[in-house]
Structures are given as structure tokens and as C-alpha cells.
Amino acid sequence: MLATLLLVFLIGSDALIDRNVVRDCAGANLDQALIACSHIIEVLPHSVRQVAVAHLYRGRAKYFKREFEQAVGDYSKAIAIDPRLAPAFSERGSSYLFLHRFDLAISDCTQPIKINPNNAVYRYNCGNAYWRGRMFDQAVDQYTEAIRLLPNFSLAYMNRGLAEAEQGAADPALNDLTEAIQLDPHNMDAVFNRGLINVGVGELVNAVADFTAVIQANPTDPAAYRGRAEAQRQLGHSEEAMADFRRASELNRSDRESLSGLNASPNSH
């Protein structure tokens, strides 16, 4: 939607910007986007909304290049020009999360919701900010709103489940993670985390099944082998546990937990 707005505004207002430059600014090629958006920012008057949108897209390109400090600068300039440009608040908040500035992320995440309270992505991003700030009640509330607005939002179910697990609510957490997996069977993060919770509540056979599914999807995931090893150990399957602990340590030589598991196994030598 924003790409369309940018295109219409810039081409419709003046013949200063080539159509291809506008498209590059909103495009998927990050290096081209940086060049094109910078050109738009240099050519047009500073105060026009089109420049705010160009800062938004340049910030987005920097975000995806993991240049989070620089992305914050562009998002802040976009907001200074147009304080109702909701995506700039939301994406600046996401940048703050990577910079571990959780209080600023929480402050930013509430602003786009005031502008558009019915946007599921804004609610989800706000849930992430509260989750990282360890404010789990608020995180659950935001994920719940995201799901109400977008019932097939797999990631919102997964993250609500993780927040519920942090609250000690294992059953709702398992239900949400299962729903996330049903909506997106390729969401191995949800499968892995369900495995961890299954270990925690003693559902060890289910845990083995979850970690096995993760390993089938990614045979070089040391955490999945370690998780399955722990479930096998608690089931009393010492040989299977030893094999998984060994494989986890081979994949990650600095994995002290797996090395401890190997050393604790009576057949490890």
C-alpha cells in the first residue's frame, strides 16, 4: 500500500523523480533501495510527506541489512515529518528490540495502534515488545488482539504460547503452539518450543516426536538433538539419549549441556 502511495504522490506532484527510482526505493533489492530513496530525499523538499515515506523505505532497507541504529535514524526522520506514519513507529520499535532497548520499543509499539487499532501486525509487534520487556500479561493481550483481527496468524499463536509458558500456564501454551503448527506445519520454531514445554510437563513421548520432526526438517540442529536426548534420558532410554547427546556435541563443540549429558551417561565411554 505504501509503495503505491509513494508512486502516486511522487509522480503525480512533480516530474522530478523518475518512475524507476520510485519503484527501486520501494523494491526488494536493498542496495538499490538505499540509493533510490536517498535520491528522492535529496531532490524533494524536506517537509513533504513523500520524503517521510522515502525515509521509511530507506529505514526498512537498513533494517533488513541489520543496520539497526541507522534504521532508527531514518524512521525517526519519517516520524518527524509525518507523525501519523504508523509503520515508521512500528518498524522503529522492531529496530529497538534488536538493540535491546525494550522500553523504547514498548513506547513506539503503542503509537501505531492509536493510529490504526485494527492492524494485526501492529498488535503482534507490540506483543513482541512487551514479551522482550518481560511484561507477559501485556504481551498475551496484544497477541490475543492480533489473533482476533487475523485468526490464521500462526506466529501470533506461537508467541502467545511462549508468553503463556513464561507465565507458567503450560496447557494454554501447548494449545497455542499446537494451533500455530496446524496453521503452518513448517513452523519448526513452534514445534521445537512445544517439545521443550512437553519435556517440562513430563509429556516425554510427545517431546521426542516434536524434536524428531525438527531434526527431520533440519538434521544439523544441535538444540533439537539435545532436547530429544533429554526426553530420551528421562524416559530411561540411555542408548538413544547418549547417541543424541553425542550428535548435539558434534554439531556444536561449545555445547556444554550436551557434553554434560554424555559424561553423565553410563555408556558414554
C-alpha positions as protocol buffer text, in pm:
chain_id: "A"
residue {
  index: 1
  type: MET
  ca { x: 0 y: 0 z: 0 }
}
residue {
  index: 2
  type: LEU
  ca { x: 277 y: 242 z: 93 }
}
residue {
  index: 3
  type: ALA
  ca { x: 465 y: 165 z: -226 }
}
residue {
  index: 4
  type: THR
  ca { x: 156 y: 263 z: -424 }
}
residue {
  index: 5
  type: LEU
  ca { x: 114 y: 583 z: -226 }
}
residue {
  index: 6
  type: LEU
  ca { x: 474 y: 677 z: -282 }
}
residue {
  index: 7
  type: LEU
  ca { x: 446 y: 615 z: -654 }
}
residue {
  index: 8
  type: VAL
  ca { x: 129 y: 820 z: -691 }
}
residue {
  index: 9
  type: PHE
  ca { x: 246 y: 1107 z: -474 }
}
residue {
  index: 10
  type: LEU
  ca { x: 584 y: 1148 z: -635 }
}
residue {
  index: 11
  type: ILE
  ca { x: 487 y: 1107 z: -995 }
}
residue {
  index: 12
  type: GLY
  ca { x: 164 y: 1296 z: -953 }
}
residue {
  index: 13
  type: SER
  ca { x: 319 y: 1601 z: -786 }
}
residue {
  index: 14
  type: ASP
  ca { x: 626 y: 1671 z: -995 }
}
residue {
  index: 15
  type: ALA
  ca { x: 830 y: 1529 z: -1280 }
}
residue {
  index: 16
  type: LEU
  ca { x: 1141 y: 1547 z: -1062 }
}
residue {
  index: 17
  type: ILE
  ca { x: 1162 y: 1176 z: -986 }
}
residue {
  index: 18
  type: ASP
  ca { x: 1200 y: 904 z: -1245 }
}
residue {
  index: 19
  type: ARG
  ca { x: 938 y: 631 z: -1216 }
}
residue {
  index: 20
  type: ASN
  ca { x: 1206 y: 360 z: -1189 }
}
residue {
  index: 21
  type: VAL
  ca { x: 1373 y: 540 z: -900 }
}
residue {
  index: 22
  type: VAL
  ca { x: 1045 y: 541 z: -711 }
}
residue {
  index: 23
  type: ARG
  ca { x: 997 y: 171 z: -773 }
}
residue {
  index: 24
  type: ASP
  ca { x: 1354 y: 93 z: -666 }
}
residue {
  index: 25
  type: CYS
  ca { x: 1303 y: 284 z: -340 }
}
residue {
  index: 26
  type: ALA
  ca { x: 1015 y: 51 z: -251 }
}
residue {
  index: 27
  type: GLY
  ca { x: 1174 y: -256 z: -408 }
}
residue {
  index: 28
  type: ALA
  ca { x: 1325 y: -574 z: -270 }
}
residue {
  index: 29
  type: ASN
  ca { x: 1685 y: -503 z: -378 }
}
residue {
  index: 30
  type: LEU
  ca { x: 1821 y: -340 z: -64 }
}
residue {
  index: 31
  type: ASP
  ca { x: 2122 y: -169 z: -217 }
}
residue {
  index: 32
  type: GLN
  ca { x: 1913 y: -21 z: -497 }
}
residue {
  index: 33
  type: ALA
  ca { x: 1652 y: 86 z: -243 }
}
residue {
  index: 34
  type: LEU
  ca { x: 1913 y: 276 z: -42 }
}
residue {
  index: 35
  type: ILE
  ca { x: 2036 y: 460 z: -350 }
}
residue {
  index: 36
  type: ALA
  ca { x: 1689 y: 536 z: -485 }
}
residue {
  index: 37
  type: CYS
  ca { x: 1541 y: 651 z: -154 }
}
residue {
  index: 38
  type: SER
  ca { x: 1844 y: 871 z: -87 }
}
residue {
  index: 39
  type: HIS
  ca { x: 1795 y: 1034 z: -426 }
}
residue {
  index: 40
  type: ILE
  ca { x: 1430 y: 1107 z: -351 }
}
residue {
  index: 41
  type: ILE
  ca { x: 1522 y: 1254 z: -12 }
}
residue {
  index: 42
  type: GLU
  ca { x: 1785 y: 1479 z: -171 }
}
residue {
  index: 43
  type: VAL
  ca { x: 1568 y: 1604 z: -458 }
}
residue {
  index: 44
  type: LEU
  ca { x: 1234 y: 1676 z: -293 }
}
residue {
  index: 45
  type: PRO
  ca { x: 1165 y: 1946 z: -31 }
}
residue {
  index: 46
  type: HIS
  ca { x: 1236 y: 1814 z: 318 }
}
residue {
  index: 47
  type: SER
  ca { x: 892 y: 1868 z: 465 }
}
residue {
  index: 48
  type: VAL
  ca { x: 674 y: 1687 z: 212 }
}
residue {
  index: 49
  type: ARG
  ca { x: 511 y: 1356 z: 301 }
}
residue {
  index: 50
  type: GLN
  ca { x: 679 y: 1182 z: 11 }
}
residue {
  index: 51
  type: VAL
  ca { x: 1014 y: 1235 z: 181 }
}
residue {
  index: 52
  type: ALA
  ca { x: 875 y: 1081 z: 500 }
}
residue {
  index: 53
  type: VAL
  ca { x: 778 y: 771 z: 302 }
}
residue {
  index: 54
  type: ALA
  ca { x: 1123 y: 761 z: 138 }
}
residue {
  index: 55
  type: HIS
  ca { x: 1283 y: 773 z: 485 }
}
residue {
  index: 56
  type: LEU
  ca { x: 1052 y: 489 z: 587 }
}
residue {
  index: 57
  type: TYR
  ca { x: 1167 y: 272 z: 296 }
}
residue {
  index: 58
  type: ARG
  ca { x: 1533 y: 364 z: 344 }
}
residue {
  index: 59
  type: GLY
  ca { x: 1497 y: 271 z: 711 }
}
residue {
  index: 60
  type: ARG
  ca { x: 1339 y: -57 z: 609 }
}
residue {
  index: 61
  type: ALA
  ca { x: 1630 y: -136 z: 376 }
}
residue {
  index: 62
  type: LYS
  ca { x: 1876 y: -64 z: 657 }
}
residue {
  index: 63
  type: TYR
  ca { x: 1669 y: -278 z: 894 }
}
residue {
  index: 64
  type: PHE
  ca { x: 1688 y: -578 z: 661 }
}
residue {
  index: 65
  type: LYS
  ca { x: 2062 y: -516 z: 625 }
}
residue {
  index: 66
  type: ARG
  ca { x: 2071 y: -535 z: 1008 }
}
residue {
  index: 67
  type: GLU
  ca { x: 2192 y: -177 z: 1036 }
}
residue {
  index: 68
  type: PHE
  ca { x: 1953 y: -109 z: 1321 }
}
residue {
  index: 69
  type: GLU
  ca { x: 2099 y: 216 z: 1458 }
}
residue {
  index: 70
  type: GLN
  ca { x: 2094 y: 371 z: 1111 }
}
residue {
  index: 71
  type: ALA
  ca { x: 1742 y: 239 z: 1052 }
}
residue {
  index: 72
  type: VAL
  ca { x: 1625 y: 412 z: 1371 }
}
residue {
  index: 73
  type: GLY
  ca { x: 1761 y: 740 z: 1233 }
}
residue {
  index: 74
  type: ASP
  ca { x: 1556 y: 712 z: 914 }
}
residue {
  index: 75
  type: TYR
  ca { x: 1241 y: 605 z: 1094 }
}
residue {
  index: 76
  type: SER
  ca { x: 1281 y: 899 z: 1332 }
}
residue {
  index: 77
  type: LYS
  ca { x: 1311 y: 1141 z: 1039 }
}
residue {
  index: 78
  type: ALA
  ca { x: 1000 y: 991 z: 881 }
}
residue {
  index: 79
  type: ILE
  ca { x: 808 y: 1039 z: 1206 }
}
residue {
  index: 80
  type: ALA
  ca { x: 930 y: 1398 z: 1244 }
}
residue {
  index: 81
  type: ILE
  ca { x: 787 y: 1482 z: 902 }
}
residue {
  index: 82
  type: ASP
  ca { x: 466 y: 1279 z: 937 }
}
residue {
  index: 83
  type: PRO
  ca { x: 374 y: 1184 z: 1297 }
}
residue {
  index: 84
  type: ARG
  ca { x: 85 y: 972 z: 1167 }
}
residue {
  index: 85
  type: LEU
  ca { x: 301 y: 744 z: 955 }
}
residue {
  index: 86
  type: ALA
  ca { x: 219 y: 437 z: 1161 }
}
residue {
  index: 87
  type: PRO
  ca { x: 463 y: 186 z: 1000 }
}
residue {
  index: 88
  type: ALA
  ca { x: 756 y: 410 z: 1094 }
}
residue {
  index: 89
  type: PHE
  ca { x: 671 y: 375 z: 1464 }
}
residue {
  index: 90
  type: SER
  ca { x: 617 y: 1 z: 1435 }
}
residue {
  index: 91
  type: GLU
  ca { x: 939 y: -64 z: 1247 }
}
residue {
  index: 92
  type: ARG
  ca { x: 1145 y: 168 z: 1465 }
}
residue {
  index: 93
  type: GLY
  ca { x: 1015 y: -30 z: 1762 }
}
residue {
  index: 94
  type: SER
  ca { x: 1129 y: -353 z: 1595 }
}
residue {
  index: 95
  type: SER
  ca { x: 1473 y: -199 z: 1546 }
}
residue {
  index: 96
  type: TYR
  ca { x: 1485 y: -108 z: 1914 }
}
residue {
  index: 97
  type: LEU
  ca { x: 1418 y: -473 z: 2000 }
}
residue {
  index: 98
  type: PHE
  ca { x: 1735 y: -578 z: 1818 }
}
residue {
  index: 99
  type: LEU
  ca { x: 1921 y: -303 z: 2001 }
}
residue {
  index: 100
  type: HIS
  ca { x: 1783 y: -432 z: 2335 }
}
residue {
  index: 101
  type: ARG
  ca { x: 1613 y: -100 z: 2408 }
}
residue {
  index: 102
  type: PHE
  ca { x: 1294 y: -259 z: 2524 }
}
residue {
  index: 103
  type: ASP
  ca { x: 1144 y: 46 z: 2694 }
}
residue {
  index: 104
  type: LEU
  ca { x: 1172 y: 245 z: 2371 }
}
residue {
  index: 105
  type: ALA
  ca { x: 1030 y: -48 z: 2171 }
}
residue {
  index: 106
  type: ILE
  ca { x: 727 y: -60 z: 2402 }
}
residue {
  index: 107
  type: SER
  ca { x: 679 y: 315 z: 2376 }
}
residue {
  index: 108
  type: ASP
  ca { x: 692 y: 301 z: 1997 }
}
residue {
  index: 109
  type: CYS
  ca { x: 466 y: -1 z: 1958 }
}
residue {
  index: 110
  type: THR
  ca { x: 171 y: 173 z: 2119 }
}
residue {
  index: 111
  type: GLN
  ca { x: 174 y: 465 z: 1873 }
}
residue {
  index: 112
  type: PRO
  ca { x: 65 y: 286 z: 1552 }
}
residue {
  index: 113
  type: ILE
  ca { x: -213 y: 113 z: 1748 }
}
residue {
  index: 114
  type: LYS
  ca { x: -351 y: 454 z: 1839 }
}
residue {
  index: 115
  type: ILE
  ca { x: -349 y: 543 z: 1469 }
}
residue {
  index: 116
  type: ASN
  ca { x: -486 y: 208 z: 1348 }
}
residue {
  index: 117
  type: PRO
  ca { x: -609 y: -16 z: 1632 }
}
residue {
  index: 118
  type: ASN
  ca { x: -735 y: -282 z: 1390 }
}
residue {
  index: 119
  type: ASN
  ca { x: -399 y: -373 z: 1237 }
}
residue {
  index: 120
  type: ALA
  ca { x: -298 y: -726 z: 1342 }
}
residue {
  index: 121
  type: VAL
  ca { x: 70 y: -675 z: 1260 }
}
residue {
  index: 122
  type: TYR
  ca { x: 95 y: -368 z: 1485 }
}
residue {
  index: 123
  type: ARG
  ca { x: -64 y: -569 z: 1767 }
}
residue {
  index: 124
  type: TYR
  ca { x: 177 y: -858 z: 1705 }
}
residue {
  index: 125
  type: ASN
  ca { x: 482 y: -630 z: 1704 }
}
residue {
  index: 126
  type: CYS
  ca { x: 362 y: -472 z: 2026 }
}
residue {
  index: 127
  type: GLY
  ca { x: 325 y: -816 z: 2178 }
}
residue {
  index: 128
  type: ASN
  ca { x: 687 y: -885 z: 2084 }
}
residue {
  index: 129
  type: ALA
  ca { x: 798 y: -563 z: 2253 }
}
residue {
  index: 130
  type: TYR
  ca { x: 616 y: -649 z: 2575 }
}
residue {
  index: 131
  type: TRP
  ca { x: 745 y: -1008 z: 2558 }
}
residue {
  index: 132
  type: ARG
  ca { x: 1106 y: -895 z: 2526 }
}
residue {
  index: 133
  type: GLY
  ca { x: 1046 y: -649 z: 2809 }
}
residue {
  index: 134
  type: ARG
  ca { x: 920 y: -945 z: 3017 }
}
residue {
  index: 135
  type: MET
  ca { x: 575 y: -791 z: 3052 }
}
residue {
  index: 136
  type: PHE
  ca { x: 398 y: -1115 z: 2971 }
}
residue {
  index: 137
  type: ASP
  ca { x: 42 y: -1020 z: 3065 }
}
residue {
  index: 138
  type: GLN
  ca { x: 52 y: -727 z: 2823 }
}
residue {
  index: 139
  type: ALA
  ca { x: 218 y: -945 z: 2559 }
}
residue {
  index: 140
  type: VAL
  ca { x: -61 y: -1202 z: 2581 }
}
residue {
  index: 141
  type: ASP
  ca { x: -321 y: -926 z: 2550 }
}
residue {
  index: 142
  type: GLN
  ca { x: -161 y: -791 z: 2232 }
}
residue {
  index: 143
  type: TYR
  ca { x: -118 y: -1134 z: 2072 }
}
residue {
  index: 144
  type: THR
  ca { x: -481 y: -1210 z: 2156 }
}
residue {
  index: 145
  type: GLU
  ca { x: -592 y: -893 z: 1976 }
}
residue {
  index: 146
  type: ALA
  ca { x: -374 y: -985 z: 1678 }
}
residue {
  index: 147
  type: ILE
  ca { x: -541 y: -1327 z: 1660 }
}
residue {
  index: 148
  type: ARG
  ca { x: -887 y: -1171 z: 1691 }
}
residue {
  index: 149
  type: LEU
  ca { x: -808 y: -948 z: 1396 }
}
residue {
  index: 150
  type: LEU
  ca { x: -631 y: -1219 z: 1194 }
}
residue {
  index: 151
  type: PRO
  ca { x: -747 y: -1565 z: 1309 }
}
residue {
  index: 152
  type: ASN
  ca { x: -493 y: -1753 z: 1094 }
}
residue {
  index: 153
  type: PHE
  ca { x: -194 y: -1565 z: 1238 }
}
residue {
  index: 154
  type: SER
  ca { x: 37 y: -1859 z: 1315 }
}
residue {
  index: 155
  type: LEU
  ca { x: 321 y: -1651 z: 1460 }
}
residue {
  index: 156
  type: ALA
  ca { x: 83 y: -1474 z: 1699 }
}
residue {
  index: 157
  type: TYR
  ca { x: -36 y: -1811 z: 1832 }
}
residue {
  index: 158
  type: MET
  ca { x: 324 y: -1925 z: 1873 }
}
residue {
  index: 159
  type: ASN
  ca { x: 440 y: -1616 z: 2057 }
}
residue {
  index: 160
  type: ARG
  ca { x: 130 y: -1607 z: 2275 }
}
residue {
  index: 161
  type: GLY
  ca { x: 212 y: -1964 z: 2367 }
}
residue {
  index: 162
  type: LEU
  ca { x: 567 y: -1866 z: 2459 }
}
residue {
  index: 163
  type: ALA
  ca { x: 440 y: -1579 z: 2674 }
}
residue {
  index: 164
  type: GLU
  ca { x: 193 y: -1812 z: 2844 }
}
residue {
  index: 165
  type: ALA
  ca { x: 476 y: -2057 z: 2911 }
}
residue {
  index: 166
  type: GLU
  ca { x: 670 y: -1777 z: 3081 }
}
residue {
  index: 167
  type: GLN
  ca { x: 361 y: -1720 z: 3299 }
}
residue {
  index: 168
  type: GLY
  ca { x: 367 y: -2088 z: 3396 }
}
residue {
  index: 169
  type: ALA
  ca { x: 48 y: -2164 z: 3201 }
}
residue {
  index: 170
  type: ALA
  ca { x: 164 y: -2482 z: 3028 }
}
residue {
  index: 171
  type: ASP
  ca { x: -173 y: -2606 z: 2899 }
}
residue {
  index: 172
  type: PRO
  ca { x: -271 y: -2283 z: 2719 }
}
residue {
  index: 173
  type: ALA
  ca { x: 85 y: -2262 z: 2587 }
}
residue {
  index: 174
  type: LEU
  ca { x: 68 y: -2613 z: 2441 }
}
residue {
  index: 175
  type: ASN
  ca { x: -273 y: -2539 z: 2290 }
}
residue {
  index: 176
  type: ASP
  ca { x: -146 y: -2222 z: 2123 }
}
residue {
  index: 177
  type: LEU
  ca { x: 169 y: -2385 z: 1990 }
}
residue {
  index: 178
  type: THR
  ca { x: -35 y: -2672 z: 1852 }
}
residue {
  index: 179
  type: GLU
  ca { x: -267 y: -2424 z: 1680 }
}
residue {
  index: 180
  type: ALA
  ca { x: 35 y: -2243 z: 1535 }
}
residue {
  index: 181
  type: ILE
  ca { x: 166 y: -2571 z: 1394 }
}
residue {
  index: 182
  type: GLN
  ca { x: -172 y: -2665 z: 1247 }
}
residue {
  index: 183
  type: LEU
  ca { x: -187 y: -2328 z: 1073 }
}
residue {
  index: 184
  type: ASP
  ca { x: 173 y: -2358 z: 950 }
}
residue {
  index: 185
  type: PRO
  ca { x: 318 y: -2711 z: 963 }
}
residue {
  index: 186
  type: HIS
  ca { x: 656 y: -2575 z: 851 }
}
residue {
  index: 187
  type: ASN
  ca { x: 688 y: -2356 z: 1162 }
}
residue {
  index: 188
  type: MET
  ca { x: 967 y: -2557 z: 1323 }
}
residue {
  index: 189
  type: ASP
  ca { x: 1021 y: -2292 z: 1591 }
}
residue {
  index: 190
  type: ALA
  ca { x: 671 y: -2372 z: 1720 }
}
residue {
  index: 191
  type: VAL
  ca { x: 739 y: -2747 z: 1705 }
}
residue {
  index: 192
  type: PHE
  ca { x: 1071 y: -2707 z: 1890 }
}
residue {
  index: 193
  type: ASN
  ca { x: 920 y: -2491 z: 2163 }
}
residue {
  index: 194
  type: ARG
  ca { x: 629 y: -2731 z: 2204 }
}
residue {
  index: 195
  type: GLY
  ca { x: 890 y: -3002 z: 2254 }
}
residue {
  index: 196
  type: LEU
  ca { x: 1055 y: -2801 z: 2531 }
}
residue {
  index: 197
  type: ILE
  ca { x: 724 y: -2748 z: 2709 }
}
residue {
  index: 198
  type: ASN
  ca { x: 635 y: -3116 z: 2669 }
}
residue {
  index: 199
  type: VAL
  ca { x: 962 y: -3205 z: 2845 }
}
residue {
  index: 200
  type: GLY
  ca { x: 877 y: -2958 z: 3121 }
}
residue {
  index: 201
  type: VAL
  ca { x: 533 y: -3111 z: 3185 }
}
residue {
  index: 202
  type: GLY
  ca { x: 652 y: -3470 z: 3154 }
}
residue {
  index: 203
  type: GLU
  ca { x: 492 y: -3546 z: 2816 }
}
residue {
  index: 204
  type: LEU
  ca { x: 814 y: -3712 z: 2709 }
}
residue {
  index: 205
  type: VAL
  ca { x: 686 y: -3926 z: 2422 }
}
residue {
  index: 206
  type: ASN
  ca { x: 527 y: -3618 z: 2266 }
}
residue {
  index: 207
  type: ALA
  ca { x: 850 y: -3429 z: 2322 }
}
residue {
  index: 208
  type: VAL
  ca { x: 1050 y: -3695 z: 2137 }
}
residue {
  index: 209
  type: ALA
  ca { x: 806 y: -3672 z: 1848 }
}
residue {
  index: 210
  type: ASP
  ca { x: 840 y: -3293 z: 1834 }
}
residue {
  index: 211
  type: PHE
  ca { x: 1218 y: -3291 z: 1840 }
}
residue {
  index: 212
  type: THR
  ca { x: 1228 y: -3571 z: 1583 }
}
residue {
  index: 213
  type: ALA
  ca { x: 1013 y: -3360 z: 1349 }
}
residue {
  index: 214
  type: VAL
  ca { x: 1256 y: -3069 z: 1391 }
}
residue {
  index: 215
  type: ILE
  ca { x: 1553 y: -3295 z: 1319 }
}
residue {
  index: 216
  type: GLN
  ca { x: 1384 y: -3431 z: 1007 }
}
residue {
  index: 217
  type: ALA
  ca { x: 1337 y: -3074 z: 886 }
}
residue {
  index: 218
  type: ASN
  ca { x: 1690 y: -2968 z: 985 }
}
residue {
  index: 219
  type: PRO
  ca { x: 1929 y: -3260 z: 1052 }
}
residue {
  index: 220
  type: THR
  ca { x: 2204 y: -3023 z: 1170 }
}
residue {
  index: 221
  type: ASP
  ca { x: 2011 y: -2854 z: 1453 }
}
residue {
  index: 222
  type: PRO
  ca { x: 2209 y: -2931 z: 1772 }
}
residue {
  index: 223
  type: ALA
  ca { x: 1939 y: -2791 z: 2003 }
}
residue {
  index: 224
  type: ALA
  ca { x: 1683 y: -3039 z: 1868 }
}
residue {
  index: 225
  type: TYR
  ca { x: 1919 y: -3332 z: 1929 }
}
residue {
  index: 226
  type: ARG
  ca { x: 1988 y: -3204 z: 2279 }
}
residue {
  index: 227
  type: GLY
  ca { x: 1616 y: -3166 z: 2352 }
}
residue {
  index: 228
  type: ARG
  ca { x: 1540 y: -3515 z: 2224 }
}
residue {
  index: 229
  type: ALA
  ca { x: 1831 y: -3652 z: 2422 }
}
residue {
  index: 230
  type: GLU
  ca { x: 1694 y: -3504 z: 2744 }
}
residue {
  index: 231
  type: ALA
  ca { x: 1349 y: -3651 z: 2676 }
}
residue {
  index: 232
  type: GLN
  ca { x: 1504 y: -3991 z: 2600 }
}
residue {
  index: 233
  type: ARG
  ca { x: 1713 y: -3972 z: 2918 }
}
residue {
  index: 234
  type: GLN
  ca { x: 1405 y: -3905 z: 3131 }
}
residue {
  index: 235
  type: LEU
  ca { x: 1228 y: -4196 z: 2959 }
}
residue {
  index: 236
  type: GLY
  ca { x: 1517 y: -4420 z: 3061 }
}
residue {
  index: 237
  type: HIS
  ca { x: 1634 y: -4474 z: 2702 }
}
residue {
  index: 238
  type: SER
  ca { x: 2003 y: -4434 z: 2782 }
}
residue {
  index: 239
  type: GLU
  ca { x: 2145 y: -4554 z: 2449 }
}
residue {
  index: 240
  type: GLU
  ca { x: 1920 y: -4325 z: 2244 }
}
residue {
  index: 241
  type: ALA
  ca { x: 1994 y: -4036 z: 2478 }
}
residue {
  index: 242
  type: MET
  ca { x: 2369 y: -4095 z: 2451 }
}
residue {
  index: 243
  type: ALA
  ca { x: 2352 y: -4101 z: 2072 }
}
residue {
  index: 244
  type: ASP
  ca { x: 2160 y: -3773 z: 2061 }
}
residue {
  index: 245
  type: PHE
  ca { x: 2385 y: -3602 z: 2316 }
}
residue {
  index: 246
  type: ARG
  ca { x: 2687 y: -3712 z: 2111 }
}
residue {
  index: 247
  type: ARG
  ca { x: 2537 y: -3581 z: 1787 }
}
residue {
  index: 248
  type: ALA
  ca { x: 2449 y: -3247 z: 1951 }
}
residue {
  index: 249
  type: SER
  ca { x: 2805 y: -3207 z: 2078 }
}
residue {
  index: 250
  type: GLU
  ca { x: 2946 y: -3294 z: 1733 }
}
residue {
  index: 251
  type: LEU
  ca { x: 2731 y: -3024 z: 1575 }
}
residue {
  index: 252
  type: ASN
  ca { x: 2817 y: -2767 z: 1841 }
}
residue {
  index: 253
  type: ARG
  ca { x: 3150 y: -2824 z: 2015 }
}
residue {
  index: 254
  type: SER
  ca { x: 3077 y: -2550 z: 2268 }
}
residue {
  index: 255
  type: ASP
  ca { x: 2751 y: -2717 z: 2377 }
}
residue {
  index: 256
  type: ARG
  ca { x: 2829 y: -2781 z: 2743 }
}
residue {
  index: 257
  type: GLU
  ca { x: 2484 y: -2923 z: 2817 }
}
residue {
  index: 258
  type: SER
  ca { x: 2530 y: -3200 z: 2562 }
}
residue {
  index: 259
  type: LEU
  ca { x: 2882 y: -3273 z: 2685 }
}
residue {
  index: 260
  type: SER
  ca { x: 2744 y: -3298 z: 3039 }
}
residue {
  index: 261
  type: GLY
  ca { x: 2480 y: -3538 z: 2914 }
}
residue {
  index: 262
  type: LEU
  ca { x: 2745 y: -3753 z: 2753 }
}
residue {
  index: 263
  type: ASN
  ca { x: 2957 y: -3755 z: 3067 }
}
residue {
  index: 264
  type: ALA
  ca { x: 2654 y: -3849 z: 3278 }
}
residue {
  index: 265
  type: SER
  ca { x: 2566 y: -4146 z: 3057 }
}
residue {
  index: 266
  type: PRO
  ca { x: 2683 y: -4481 z: 3198 }
}
residue {
  index: 267
  type: ASN
  ca { x: 2770 y: -4597 z: 2845 }
}
residue {
  index: 268
  type: SER
  ca { x: 2944 y: -4281 z: 2726 }
}
residue {
  index: 269
  type: HIS
  ca { x: 3290 y: -4432 z: 2728 }
}
